[in-house]
Amino acid sequence: DFFNLNVPATSGDNVLVVLTDVSGRTVYSQRFENLFDGNNLLRIQPGTALPTGAYFVKVIYNNGGEQKIIQLLKNKQ
């Protein structure tokens, strides 16, 4: 129960990755610091297995204030 997230960044960027369910409840939150210049592959692994459904992944760049939101669908295994 994990997924990889490709995050473009500049050298030294810090990002906060927040995973929420459709009701807005946070199910995962982690800060990644000192990213490399270019694409960074981040392993996102919530502590508990997520039920089937829709989720939103928010990537918040601390150095520039930019935010990106991605919709994620988890299928049955």
PyMOL Python script that loads the backbone (N, CA, C, O; Angstrom):
from pymol import cmd

cmd.read_pdbstr("""\
ATOM      1  N   ASP A   1       0.824  -1.183   0.000  1.00  0.00           N
ATOM      2  CA  ASP A   1       0.000   0.000   0.000  1.00  0.00           C
ATOM      3  C   ASP A   1       0.876   1.258   0.000  1.00  0.00           C
ATOM      4  O   ASP A   1       0.989   1.961   1.004  1.00  0.00           O
ATOM      5  N   PHE A   2       1.477   1.509  -1.135  1.00  0.00           N
ATOM      6  CA  PHE A   2       2.272   2.711  -1.315  1.00  0.00           C
ATOM      7  C   PHE A   2       2.177   3.132  -2.769  1.00  0.00           C
ATOM      8  O   PHE A   2       1.724   2.367  -3.620  1.00  0.00           O
ATOM      9  N   PHE A   3       2.606   4.349  -3.048  1.00  0.00           N
ATOM     10  CA  PHE A   3       2.735   4.801  -4.420  1.00  0.00           C
ATOM     11  C   PHE A   3       3.930   5.737  -4.498  1.00  0.00           C
ATOM     12  O   PHE A   3       4.357   6.308  -3.495  1.00  0.00           O
ATOM     13  N   ASN A   4       4.458   5.884  -5.694  1.00  0.00           N
ATOM     14  CA  ASN A   4       5.575   6.787  -5.922  1.00  0.00           C
ATOM     15  C   ASN A   4       5.057   8.079  -6.530  1.00  0.00           C
ATOM     16  O   ASN A   4       4.177   8.071  -7.391  1.00  0.00           O
ATOM     17  N   LEU A   5       5.614   9.178  -6.069  1.00  0.00           N
ATOM     18  CA  LEU A   5       5.205  10.495  -6.526  1.00  0.00           C
ATOM     19  C   LEU A   5       6.428  11.198  -7.087  1.00  0.00           C
ATOM     20  O   LEU A   5       7.431  11.356  -6.391  1.00  0.00           O
ATOM     21  N   ASN A   6       6.351  11.620  -8.338  1.00  0.00           N
ATOM     22  CA  ASN A   6       7.449  12.314  -8.994  1.00  0.00           C
ATOM     23  C   ASN A   6       7.253  13.813  -8.791  1.00  0.00           C
ATOM     24  O   ASN A   6       6.290  14.389  -9.298  1.00  0.00           O
ATOM     25  N   VAL A   7       8.161  14.446  -8.051  1.00  0.00           N
ATOM     26  CA  VAL A   7       8.022  15.859  -7.698  1.00  0.00           C
ATOM     27  C   VAL A   7       9.178  16.651  -8.296  1.00  0.00           C
ATOM     28  O   VAL A   7      10.329  16.443  -7.911  1.00  0.00           O
ATOM     29  N   PRO A   8       8.892  17.561  -9.233  1.00  0.00           N
ATOM     30  CA  PRO A   8       9.955  18.429  -9.739  1.00  0.00           C
ATOM     31  C   PRO A   8      10.298  19.493  -8.701  1.00  0.00           C
ATOM     32  O   PRO A   8       9.413  20.029  -8.034  1.00  0.00           O
ATOM     33  N   ALA A   9      11.585  19.792  -8.572  1.00  0.00           N
ATOM     34  CA  ALA A   9      12.013  20.761  -7.564  1.00  0.00           C
ATOM     35  C   ALA A   9      13.317  21.414  -7.997  1.00  0.00           C
ATOM     36  O   ALA A   9      13.976  20.970  -8.937  1.00  0.00           O
ATOM     37  N   THR A  10      13.666  22.468  -7.296  1.00  0.00           N
ATOM     38  CA  THR A  10      14.990  23.057  -7.449  1.00  0.00           C
ATOM     39  C   THR A  10      15.815  22.640  -6.242  1.00  0.00           C
ATOM     40  O   THR A  10      15.264  22.236  -5.219  1.00  0.00           O
ATOM     41  N   SER A  11      17.106  22.737  -6.358  1.00  0.00           N
ATOM     42  CA  SER A  11      18.006  22.268  -5.312  1.00  0.00           C
ATOM     43  C   SER A  11      17.685  22.902  -3.961  1.00  0.00           C
ATOM     44  O   SER A  11      17.579  24.123  -3.843  1.00  0.00           O
ATOM     45  N   GLY A  12      17.532  22.056  -2.949  1.00  0.00           N
ATOM     46  CA  GLY A  12      17.270  22.530  -1.604  1.00  0.00           C
ATOM     47  C   GLY A  12      15.816  22.768  -1.264  1.00  0.00           C
ATOM     48  O   GLY A  12      15.503  23.142  -0.134  1.00  0.00           O
ATOM     49  N   ASP A  13      14.907  22.557  -2.228  1.00  0.00           N
ATOM     50  CA  ASP A  13      13.478  22.744  -1.951  1.00  0.00           C
ATOM     51  C   ASP A  13      13.001  21.806  -0.848  1.00  0.00           C
ATOM     52  O   ASP A  13      13.534  20.711  -0.671  1.00  0.00           O
ATOM     53  N   ASN A  14      11.988  22.253  -0.113  1.00  0.00           N
ATOM     54  CA  ASN A  14      11.284  21.438   0.866  1.00  0.00           C
ATOM     55  C   ASN A  14       9.827  21.377   0.451  1.00  0.00           C
ATOM     56  O   ASN A  14       9.254  22.390   0.049  1.00  0.00           O
ATOM     57  N   VAL A  15       9.215  20.190   0.545  1.00  0.00           N
ATOM     58  CA  VAL A  15       7.804  20.056   0.210  1.00  0.00           C
ATOM     59  C   VAL A  15       7.086  19.316   1.336  1.00  0.00           C
ATOM     60  O   VAL A  15       7.673  18.519   2.069  1.00  0.00           O
ATOM     61  N   LEU A  16       5.814  19.611   1.439  1.00  0.00           N
ATOM     62  CA  LEU A  16       4.933  18.893   2.345  1.00  0.00           C
ATOM     63  C   LEU A  16       3.931  18.149   1.482  1.00  0.00           C
ATOM     64  O   LEU A  16       3.262  18.757   0.646  1.00  0.00           O
ATOM     65  N   VAL A  17       3.817  16.838   1.674  1.00  0.00           N
ATOM     66  CA  VAL A  17       2.867  16.010   0.935  1.00  0.00           C
ATOM     67  C   VAL A  17       1.756  15.628   1.898  1.00  0.00           C
ATOM     68  O   VAL A  17       2.007  15.031   2.944  1.00  0.00           O
ATOM     69  N   VAL A  18       0.509  15.982   1.533  1.00  0.00           N
ATOM     70  CA  VAL A  18      -0.651  15.697   2.370  1.00  0.00           C
ATOM     71  C   VAL A  18      -1.645  14.891   1.535  1.00  0.00           C
ATOM     72  O   VAL A  18      -2.020  15.301   0.436  1.00  0.00           O
ATOM     73  N   LEU A  19      -2.065  13.743   2.065  1.00  0.00           N
ATOM     74  CA  LEU A  19      -3.041  12.880   1.403  1.00  0.00           C
ATOM     75  C   LEU A  19      -4.335  12.954   2.201  1.00  0.00           C
ATOM     76  O   LEU A  19      -4.353  12.671   3.399  1.00  0.00           O
ATOM     77  N   THR A  20      -5.420  13.337   1.529  1.00  0.00           N
ATOM     78  CA  THR A  20      -6.711  13.443   2.200  1.00  0.00           C
ATOM     79  C   THR A  20      -7.737  12.575   1.478  1.00  0.00           C
ATOM     80  O   THR A  20      -7.613  12.301   0.285  1.00  0.00           O
ATOM     81  N   ASP A  21      -8.753  12.150   2.231  1.00  0.00           N
ATOM     82  CA  ASP A  21      -9.849  11.426   1.602  1.00  0.00           C
ATOM     83  C   ASP A  21     -10.867  12.456   1.086  1.00  0.00           C
ATOM     84  O   ASP A  21     -10.667  13.661   1.244  1.00  0.00           O
ATOM     85  N   VAL A  22     -11.944  11.983   0.475  1.00  0.00           N
ATOM     86  CA  VAL A  22     -12.907  12.908  -0.145  1.00  0.00           C
ATOM     87  C   VAL A  22     -13.648  13.766   0.864  1.00  0.00           C
ATOM     88  O   VAL A  22     -14.210  14.798   0.498  1.00  0.00           O
ATOM     89  N   SER A  23     -13.659  13.357   2.133  1.00  0.00           N
ATOM     90  CA  SER A  23     -14.306  14.175   3.162  1.00  0.00           C
ATOM     91  C   SER A  23     -13.361  15.236   3.725  1.00  0.00           C
ATOM     92  O   SER A  23     -13.758  16.043   4.566  1.00  0.00           O
ATOM     93  N   GLY A  24     -12.103  15.234   3.256  1.00  0.00           N
ATOM     94  CA  GLY A  24     -11.141  16.230   3.714  1.00  0.00           C
ATOM     95  C   GLY A  24     -10.297  15.788   4.894  1.00  0.00           C
ATOM     96  O   GLY A  24      -9.472  16.558   5.386  1.00  0.00           O
ATOM     97  N   ARG A  25     -10.488  14.555   5.358  1.00  0.00           N
ATOM     98  CA  ARG A  25      -9.715  14.034   6.492  1.00  0.00           C
ATOM     99  C   ARG A  25      -8.307  13.675   6.046  1.00  0.00           C
ATOM    100  O   ARG A  25      -8.140  12.956   5.061  1.00  0.00           O
ATOM    101  N   THR A  26      -7.297  14.160   6.747  1.00  0.00           N
ATOM    102  CA  THR A  26      -5.906  13.852   6.416  1.00  0.00           C
ATOM    103  C   THR A  26      -5.586  12.421   6.831  1.00  0.00           C
ATOM    104  O   THR A  26      -5.759  12.042   7.989  1.00  0.00           O
ATOM    105  N   VAL A  27      -5.112  11.624   5.856  1.00  0.00           N
ATOM    106  CA  VAL A  27      -4.758  10.235   6.138  1.00  0.00           C
ATOM    107  C   VAL A  27      -3.242  10.025   6.087  1.00  0.00           C
ATOM    108  O   VAL A  27      -2.747   8.966   6.475  1.00  0.00           O
ATOM    109  N   TYR A  28      -2.505  11.032   5.609  1.00  0.00           N
ATOM    110  CA  TYR A  28      -1.047  10.946   5.537  1.00  0.00           C
ATOM    111  C   TYR A  28      -0.507  12.350   5.378  1.00  0.00           C
ATOM    112  O   TYR A  28      -1.086  13.172   4.668  1.00  0.00           O
ATOM    113  N   SER A  29       0.603  12.623   6.042  1.00  0.00           N
ATOM    114  CA  SER A  29       1.268  13.911   5.909  1.00  0.00           C
ATOM    115  C   SER A  29       2.748  13.712   6.202  1.00  0.00           C
ATOM    116  O   SER A  29       3.112  13.160   7.240  1.00  0.00           O
ATOM    117  N   GLN A  30       3.597  14.162   5.288  1.00  0.00           N
ATOM    118  CA  GLN A  30       5.036  14.035   5.512  1.00  0.00           C
ATOM    119  C   GLN A  30       5.770  15.160   4.798  1.00  0.00           C
ATOM    120  O   GLN A  30       5.415  15.546   3.684  1.00  0.00           O
ATOM    121  N   ARG A  31       6.798  15.678   5.459  1.00  0.00           N
ATOM    122  CA  ARG A  31       7.660  16.713   4.893  1.00  0.00           C
ATOM    123  C   ARG A  31       8.898  16.042   4.300  1.00  0.00           C
ATOM    124  O   ARG A  31       9.503  15.165   4.916  1.00  0.00           O
ATOM    125  N   PHE A  32       9.257  16.469   3.103  1.00  0.00           N
ATOM    126  CA  PHE A  32      10.476  15.999   2.439  1.00  0.00           C
ATOM    127  C   PHE A  32      11.372  17.216   2.266  1.00  0.00           C
ATOM    128  O   PHE A  32      10.955  18.232   1.710  1.00  0.00           O
ATOM    129  N   GLU A  33      12.610  17.106   2.747  1.00  0.00           N
ATOM    130  CA  GLU A  33      13.503  18.260   2.766  1.00  0.00           C
ATOM    131  C   GLU A  33      14.721  18.055   1.877  1.00  0.00           C
ATOM    132  O   GLU A  33      15.111  16.929   1.567  1.00  0.00           O
ATOM    133  N   ASN A  34      15.315  19.190   1.475  1.00  0.00           N
ATOM    134  CA  ASN A  34      16.554  19.217   0.689  1.00  0.00           C
ATOM    135  C   ASN A  34      16.464  18.360  -0.569  1.00  0.00           C
ATOM    136  O   ASN A  34      17.314  17.504  -0.815  1.00  0.00           O
ATOM    137  N   LEU A  35      15.416  18.604  -1.364  1.00  0.00           N
ATOM    138  CA  LEU A  35      15.248  17.864  -2.606  1.00  0.00           C
ATOM    139  C   LEU A  35      16.327  18.258  -3.606  1.00  0.00           C
ATOM    140  O   LEU A  35      16.957  19.309  -3.485  1.00  0.00           O
ATOM    141  N   PHE A  36      16.524  17.400  -4.587  1.00  0.00           N
ATOM    142  CA  PHE A  36      17.510  17.635  -5.629  1.00  0.00           C
ATOM    143  C   PHE A  36      16.921  18.501  -6.739  1.00  0.00           C
ATOM    144  O   PHE A  36      15.701  18.595  -6.881  1.00  0.00           O
ATOM    145  N   ASP A  37      17.782  19.126  -7.514  1.00  0.00           N
ATOM    146  CA  ASP A  37      17.359  19.881  -8.684  1.00  0.00           C
ATOM    147  C   ASP A  37      16.884  18.891  -9.742  1.00  0.00           C
ATOM    148  O   ASP A  37      17.627  17.988 -10.126  1.00  0.00           O
ATOM    149  N   GLY A  38      15.656  19.057 -10.210  1.00  0.00           N
ATOM    150  CA  GLY A  38      15.078  18.135 -11.190  1.00  0.00           C
ATOM    151  C   GLY A  38      13.951  17.333 -10.570  1.00  0.00           C
ATOM    152  O   GLY A  38      13.282  17.793  -9.646  1.00  0.00           O
ATOM    153  N   ASN A  39      13.745  16.118 -11.090  1.00  0.00           N
ATOM    154  CA  ASN A  39      12.654  15.266 -10.616  1.00  0.00           C
ATOM    155  C   ASN A  39      13.101  14.426  -9.421  1.00  0.00           C
ATOM    156  O   ASN A  39      14.166  13.810  -9.440  1.00  0.00           O
ATOM    157  N   ASN A  40      12.271  14.414  -8.390  1.00  0.00           N
ATOM    158  CA  ASN A  40      12.523  13.645  -7.178  1.00  0.00           C
ATOM    159  C   ASN A  40      11.436  12.598  -7.039  1.00  0.00           C
ATOM    160  O   ASN A  40      10.251  12.932  -7.057  1.00  0.00           O
ATOM    161  N   LEU A  41      11.815  11.341  -6.901  1.00  0.00           N
ATOM    162  CA  LEU A  41      10.851  10.255  -6.740  1.00  0.00           C
ATOM    163  C   LEU A  41      10.647  10.006  -5.250  1.00  0.00           C
ATOM    164  O   LEU A  41      11.557   9.553  -4.555  1.00  0.00           O
ATOM    165  N   LEU A  42       9.440  10.309  -4.766  1.00  0.00           N
ATOM    166  CA  LEU A  42       9.119  10.180  -3.349  1.00  0.00           C
ATOM    167  C   LEU A  42       8.216   8.963  -3.155  1.00  0.00           C
ATOM    168  O   LEU A  42       7.238   8.786  -3.882  1.00  0.00           O
ATOM    169  N   ARG A  43       8.548   8.130  -2.178  1.00  0.00           N
ATOM    170  CA  ARG A  43       7.716   6.965  -1.856  1.00  0.00           C
ATOM    171  C   ARG A  43       6.714   7.401  -0.785  1.00  0.00           C
ATOM    172  O   ARG A  43       7.097   7.807   0.312  1.00  0.00           O
ATOM    173  N   ILE A  44       5.441   7.312  -1.118  1.00  0.00           N
ATOM    174  CA  ILE A  44       4.362   7.705  -0.214  1.00  0.00           C
ATOM    175  C   ILE A  44       3.742   6.423   0.333  1.00  0.00           C
ATOM    176  O   ILE A  44       3.162   5.633  -0.412  1.00  0.00           O
ATOM    177  N   GLN A  45       3.873   6.230   1.639  1.00  0.00           N
ATOM    178  CA  GLN A  45       3.392   4.991   2.256  1.00  0.00           C
ATOM    179  C   GLN A  45       2.646   5.321   3.547  1.00  0.00           C
ATOM    180  O   GLN A  45       3.256   5.444   4.609  1.00  0.00           O
ATOM    181  N   PRO A  46       1.309   5.465   3.450  1.00  0.00           N
ATOM    182  CA  PRO A  46       0.524   5.711   4.660  1.00  0.00           C
ATOM    183  C   PRO A  46       0.712   4.578   5.666  1.00  0.00           C
ATOM    184  O   PRO A  46       0.976   3.438   5.284  1.00  0.00           O
ATOM    185  N   GLY A  47       0.575   4.892   6.935  1.00  0.00           N
ATOM    186  CA  GLY A  47       0.795   3.917   7.996  1.00  0.00           C
ATOM    187  C   GLY A  47      -0.201   2.778   8.017  1.00  0.00           C
ATOM    188  O   GLY A  47       0.116   1.685   8.485  1.00  0.00           O
ATOM    189  N   THR A  48      -1.417   3.022   7.511  1.00  0.00           N
ATOM    190  CA  THR A  48      -2.429   1.977   7.491  1.00  0.00           C
ATOM    191  C   THR A  48      -2.926   1.793   6.063  1.00  0.00           C
ATOM    192  O   THR A  48      -2.818   2.700   5.237  1.00  0.00           O
ATOM    193  N   ALA A  49      -3.466   0.620   5.780  1.00  0.00           N
ATOM    194  CA  ALA A  49      -4.007   0.342   4.450  1.00  0.00           C
ATOM    195  C   ALA A  49      -5.212   1.250   4.196  1.00  0.00           C
ATOM    196  O   ALA A  49      -6.089   1.394   5.046  1.00  0.00           O
ATOM    197  N   LEU A  50      -5.234   1.845   3.031  1.00  0.00           N
ATOM    198  CA  LEU A  50      -6.338   2.736   2.675  1.00  0.00           C
ATOM    199  C   LEU A  50      -7.469   1.957   2.021  1.00  0.00           C
ATOM    200  O   LEU A  50      -7.225   1.081   1.191  1.00  0.00           O
ATOM    201  N   PRO A  51      -8.710   2.273   2.395  1.00  0.00           N
ATOM    202  CA  PRO A  51      -9.832   1.630   1.717  1.00  0.00           C
ATOM    203  C   PRO A  51      -9.941   2.106   0.269  1.00  0.00           C
ATOM    204  O   PRO A  51      -9.423   3.161  -0.096  1.00  0.00           O
ATOM    205  N   THR A  52     -10.622   1.311  -0.538  1.00  0.00           N
ATOM    206  CA  THR A  52     -10.876   1.692  -1.924  1.00  0.00           C
ATOM    207  C   THR A  52     -11.622   3.011  -1.963  1.00  0.00           C
ATOM    208  O   THR A  52     -12.546   3.232  -1.181  1.00  0.00           O
ATOM    209  N   GLY A  53     -11.216   3.900  -2.886  1.00  0.00           N
ATOM    210  CA  GLY A  53     -11.903   5.178  -3.006  1.00  0.00           C
ATOM    211  C   GLY A  53     -11.034   6.247  -3.618  1.00  0.00           C
ATOM    212  O   GLY A  53      -9.938   5.971  -4.107  1.00  0.00           O
ATOM    213  N   ALA A  54     -11.527   7.467  -3.589  1.00  0.00           N
ATOM    214  CA  ALA A  54     -10.826   8.618  -4.155  1.00  0.00           C
ATOM    215  C   ALA A  54     -10.098   9.374  -3.053  1.00  0.00           C
ATOM    216  O   ALA A  54     -10.584   9.498  -1.928  1.00  0.00           O
ATOM    217  N   TYR A  55      -8.924   9.873  -3.407  1.00  0.00           N
ATOM    218  CA  TYR A  55      -8.089  10.642  -2.482  1.00  0.00           C
ATOM    219  C   TYR A  55      -7.498  11.826  -3.226  1.00  0.00           C
ATOM    220  O   TYR A  55      -7.465  11.847  -4.456  1.00  0.00           O
ATOM    221  N   PHE A  56      -7.038  12.799  -2.478  1.00  0.00           N
ATOM    222  CA  PHE A  56      -6.365  13.950  -3.058  1.00  0.00           C
ATOM    223  C   PHE A  56      -4.971  14.050  -2.463  1.00  0.00           C
ATOM    224  O   PHE A  56      -4.793  13.978  -1.247  1.00  0.00           O
ATOM    225  N   VAL A  57      -3.982  14.218  -3.341  1.00  0.00           N
ATOM    226  CA  VAL A  57      -2.602  14.392  -2.924  1.00  0.00           C
ATOM    227  C   VAL A  57      -2.260  15.862  -3.145  1.00  0.00           C
ATOM    228  O   VAL A  57      -2.320  16.361  -4.268  1.00  0.00           O
ATOM    229  N   LYS A  58      -1.903  16.546  -2.066  1.00  0.00           N
ATOM    230  CA  LYS A  58      -1.519  17.950  -2.167  1.00  0.00           C
ATOM    231  C   LYS A  58      -0.019  18.049  -1.911  1.00  0.00           C
ATOM    232  O   LYS A  58       0.480  17.573  -0.891  1.00  0.00           O
ATOM    233  N   VAL A  59       0.697  18.677  -2.852  1.00  0.00           N
ATOM    234  CA  VAL A  59       2.126  18.915  -2.703  1.00  0.00           C
ATOM    235  C   VAL A  59       2.299  20.415  -2.500  1.00  0.00           C
ATOM    236  O   VAL A  59       1.958  21.216  -3.370  1.00  0.00           O
ATOM    237  N   ILE A  60       2.832  20.781  -1.342  1.00  0.00           N
ATOM    238  CA  ILE A  60       3.005  22.192  -1.000  1.00  0.00           C
ATOM    239  C   ILE A  60       4.504  22.489  -0.955  1.00  0.00           C
ATOM    240  O   ILE A  60       5.246  21.909  -0.162  1.00  0.00           O
ATOM    241  N   TYR A  61       4.926  23.400  -1.816  1.00  0.00           N
ATOM    242  CA  TYR A  61       6.334  23.808  -1.849  1.00  0.00           C
ATOM    243  C   TYR A  61       6.542  24.903  -0.817  1.00  0.00           C
ATOM    244  O   TYR A  61       5.940  25.972  -0.920  1.00  0.00           O
ATOM    245  N   ASN A  62       7.386  24.653   0.178  1.00  0.00           N
ATOM    246  CA  ASN A  62       7.619  25.626   1.238  1.00  0.00           C
ATOM    247  C   ASN A  62       8.442  26.819   0.775  1.00  0.00           C
ATOM    248  O   ASN A  62       8.237  27.930   1.264  1.00  0.00           O
ATOM    249  N   ASN A  63       9.369  26.615  -0.155  1.00  0.00           N
ATOM    250  CA  ASN A  63      10.253  27.697  -0.573  1.00  0.00           C
ATOM    251  C   ASN A  63       9.578  28.696  -1.505  1.00  0.00           C
ATOM    252  O   ASN A  63       9.959  29.866  -1.539  1.00  0.00           O
ATOM    253  N   GLY A  64       8.586  28.247  -2.257  1.00  0.00           N
ATOM    254  CA  GLY A  64       7.946  29.153  -3.201  1.00  0.00           C
ATOM    255  C   GLY A  64       6.471  29.360  -2.966  1.00  0.00           C
ATOM    256  O   GLY A  64       5.860  30.204  -3.621  1.00  0.00           O
ATOM    257  N   GLY A  65       5.877  28.611  -2.046  1.00  0.00           N
ATOM    258  CA  GLY A  65       4.465  28.754  -1.746  1.00  0.00           C
ATOM    259  C   GLY A  65       3.537  28.126  -2.775  1.00  0.00           C
ATOM    260  O   GLY A  65       2.318  28.248  -2.660  1.00  0.00           O
ATOM    261  N   GLU A  66       4.094  27.459  -3.776  1.00  0.00           N
ATOM    262  CA  GLU A  66       3.279  26.839  -4.819  1.00  0.00           C
ATOM    263  C   GLU A  66       2.634  25.561  -4.291  1.00  0.00           C
ATOM    264  O   GLU A  66       3.216  24.858  -3.465  1.00  0.00           O
ATOM    265  N   GLN A  67       1.420  25.266  -4.777  1.00  0.00           N
ATOM    266  CA  GLN A  67       0.716  24.049  -4.403  1.00  0.00           C
ATOM    267  C   GLN A  67       0.238  23.333  -5.652  1.00  0.00           C
ATOM    268  O   GLN A  67      -0.165  23.964  -6.630  1.00  0.00           O
ATOM    269  N   LYS A  68       0.287  22.008  -5.610  1.00  0.00           N
ATOM    270  CA  LYS A  68      -0.258  21.184  -6.687  1.00  0.00           C
ATOM    271  C   LYS A  68      -1.137  20.128  -6.059  1.00  0.00           C
ATOM    272  O   LYS A  68      -0.791  19.552  -5.028  1.00  0.00           O
ATOM    273  N   ILE A  69      -2.291  19.870  -6.691  1.00  0.00           N
ATOM    274  CA  ILE A  69      -3.223  18.871  -6.174  1.00  0.00           C
ATOM    275  C   ILE A  69      -3.469  17.829  -7.259  1.00  0.00           C
ATOM    276  O   ILE A  69      -3.726  18.161  -8.417  1.00  0.00           O
ATOM    277  N   ILE A  70      -3.386  16.566  -6.861  1.00  0.00           N
ATOM    278  CA  ILE A  70      -3.565  15.443  -7.779  1.00  0.00           C
ATOM    279  C   ILE A  70      -4.653  14.548  -7.206  1.00  0.00           C
ATOM    280  O   ILE A  70      -4.659  14.268  -6.008  1.00  0.00           O
ATOM    281  N   GLN A  71      -5.578  14.096  -8.056  1.00  0.00           N
ATOM    282  CA  GLN A  71      -6.584  13.141  -7.603  1.00  0.00           C
ATOM    283  C   GLN A  71      -6.040  11.741  -7.791  1.00  0.00           C
ATOM    284  O   GLN A  71      -5.445  11.428  -8.823  1.00  0.00           O
ATOM    285  N   LEU A  72      -6.246  10.900  -6.793  1.00  0.00           N
ATOM    286  CA  LEU A  72      -5.752   9.540  -6.782  1.00  0.00           C
ATOM    287  C   LEU A  72      -6.921   8.599  -6.550  1.00  0.00           C
ATOM    288  O   LEU A  72      -7.733   8.831  -5.655  1.00  0.00           O
ATOM    289  N   LEU A  73      -7.018   7.540  -7.346  1.00  0.00           N
ATOM    290  CA  LEU A  73      -8.074   6.544  -7.153  1.00  0.00           C
ATOM    291  C   LEU A  73      -7.442   5.236  -6.732  1.00  0.00           C
ATOM    292  O   LEU A  73      -6.555   4.726  -7.416  1.00  0.00           O
ATOM    293  N   LYS A  74      -7.885   4.688  -5.616  1.00  0.00           N
ATOM    294  CA  LYS A  74      -7.381   3.400  -5.149  1.00  0.00           C
ATOM    295  C   LYS A  74      -8.414   2.345  -5.497  1.00  0.00           C
ATOM    296  O   LYS A  74      -9.575   2.433  -5.098  1.00  0.00           O
ATOM    297  N   ASN A  75      -7.972   1.347  -6.248  1.00  0.00           N
ATOM    298  CA  ASN A  75      -8.832   0.234  -6.663  1.00  0.00           C
ATOM    299  C   ASN A  75      -8.708  -0.915  -5.689  1.00  0.00           C
ATOM    300  O   ASN A  75      -7.790  -0.957  -4.870  1.00  0.00           O
ATOM    301  N   LYS A  76      -9.637  -1.843  -5.784  1.00  0.00           N
ATOM    302  CA  LYS A  76      -9.551  -3.067  -4.985  1.00  0.00           C
ATOM    303  C   LYS A  76      -8.319  -3.858  -5.407  1.00  0.00           C
ATOM    304  O   LYS A  76      -7.897  -3.813  -6.563  1.00  0.00           O
ATOM    305  N   GLN A  77      -7.756  -4.578  -4.451  1.00  0.00           N
ATOM    306  CA  GLN A  77      -6.570  -5.392  -4.778  1.00  0.00           C
ATOM    307  C   GLN A  77      -6.968  -6.772  -5.181  1.00  0.00           C
ATOM    308  O   GLN A  77      -6.109  -7.597  -5.491  1.00  0.00           O
TER     309      GLN A  77
END
""", "prot")
cmd.dss("prot")
cmd.show_as("cartoon", "prot")
cmd.util.cbc("prot")
cmd.orient("prot")
